[in-house]
Amino acid sequence: MKRFALALTLAASLTAAHAVEYTQVQADKSAINFTYKQMGVALDGKFKKFASQLSFDPAKATAAKASFEVDLASIDTGAAEGDQEVAGKPWFNTKAFPTAKFVSTGVKALGGNKYEVTGQLTIKGKTQDVVVPASFAAQGNSGVFDGSFTIRRADFSIGEGSWAKFDIVANDVQIKFRITANAGK
Amino acid sequence: MTTTANYTSTAKAIHWLMALLLIGLLALGFYMHDLPLSPEKLKLYSWHKWAGVTAFLLLAVRLLWRLTHRPPALPDSMPKIMQFAAHAGHLALYLLMIAIPLSGWLMSSAKGFQTVYFGILPIPDLLDKNKELGDLLALVHKSLNLLFIAVLAGHIGAALKHHFIDKDDILKRMLPKHSNK
């Protein structure tokens, strides 16, 4: 009986050692950037503040979950004038809609280290289904997730009124992210 | 009386084309700078950069032409010191026509907005984005333009003096239909 219990404990600890679940997002090693075009000029920016929850076990990828909440006022468009402008009503209207949210609804393993995350993205009170390709790489105790996807700013009414046409600021905005998460205990 | 050869039609055409373009660029530059951020402002900035690249290309053609075609000499009636001043003024105009677009190009790069000619052809960034350097280059670009306006005023003033006071053919010989007998 004693020997059986020991075997059970050993087996349990072995399983635990293999089932690594990445849950502790490292904010300082994570980033959300974006690129867009202005009259043919490629420009990039980033969001300096966002909160995220993540649970990802490579052995059970389809059960993975991810959610993000991005502080839109923390935007860095590359110019102070731009940061001020996009906080205003025609763009993000951060007073009424301070954050953008992403909540995953499903994860598909595409083989190798590639995954496809589906989810709902809510910006400025508008929700859209998005498909986000992501790759995963284990680095010691942490997992690094990289990916990018393209949204159309008009789908979320980002840039209304005089900005609504796409001749100056293009409709497509590419979102790029790198999330580093440590394995949970 | 002195006899002077003519400017070539090409030299005259580039002179007046660039006169129009550069005065337009100056006016646009000072106007757009103080506009509040709007699609209009971003459009004008792009146009200003495209026009600036065009002016630089025209200048390259002009320099090539100038180096292969001798311009008519200044009249002997001009004192040596005035002849020297005229040459120095022209040299200053050429140097500023080179330095101003270069400073605008470097400023764009340092400010993080690459110059893309007509929205199609990207001009390489020689500098990485750097706010302090961008602000410094903006000051350089503006100062060079203020200097350019001063030298340009001297250029136009001198041409008018030659025409109305000295009554020589310095201004007329740059006009399209003028030719010496």
Chai-1 contact restraints between the chains, C-beta under 6 A:
chainA,res_idxA,chainB,res_idxB,connection_type,confidence,min_distance_angstrom,max_distance_angstrom,comment,restraint_id
A,M39,B,S46,contact,1.0,0.0,6.0,A-B,restraint_1
A,M39,B,G119,contact,1.0,0.0,6.0,A-B,restraint_2
A,G40,B,V116,contact,1.0,0.0,6.0,A-B,restraint_3
A,G40,B,G119,contact,1.0,0.0,6.0,A-B,restraint_4
A,V41,B,Q114,contact,1.0,0.0,6.0,A-B,restraint_5
A,V41,B,V116,contact,1.0,0.0,6.0,A-B,restraint_6
A,G78,B,G112,contact,1.0,0.0,6.0,A-B,restraint_7
A,E81,B,L37,contact,1.0,0.0,6.0,A-B,restraint_8
A,E85,B,L37,contact,1.0,0.0,6.0,A-B,restraint_9
A,S162,B,P39,contact,1.0,0.0,6.0,A-B,restraint_10
A,W163,B,P39,contact,1.0,0.0,6.0,A-B,restraint_11
A,I168,B,P39,contact,1.0,0.0,6.0,A-B,restraint_12
A,I168,B,L42,contact,1.0,0.0,6.0,A-B,restraint_13
A,I168,B,K43,contact,1.0,0.0,6.0,A-B,restraint_14
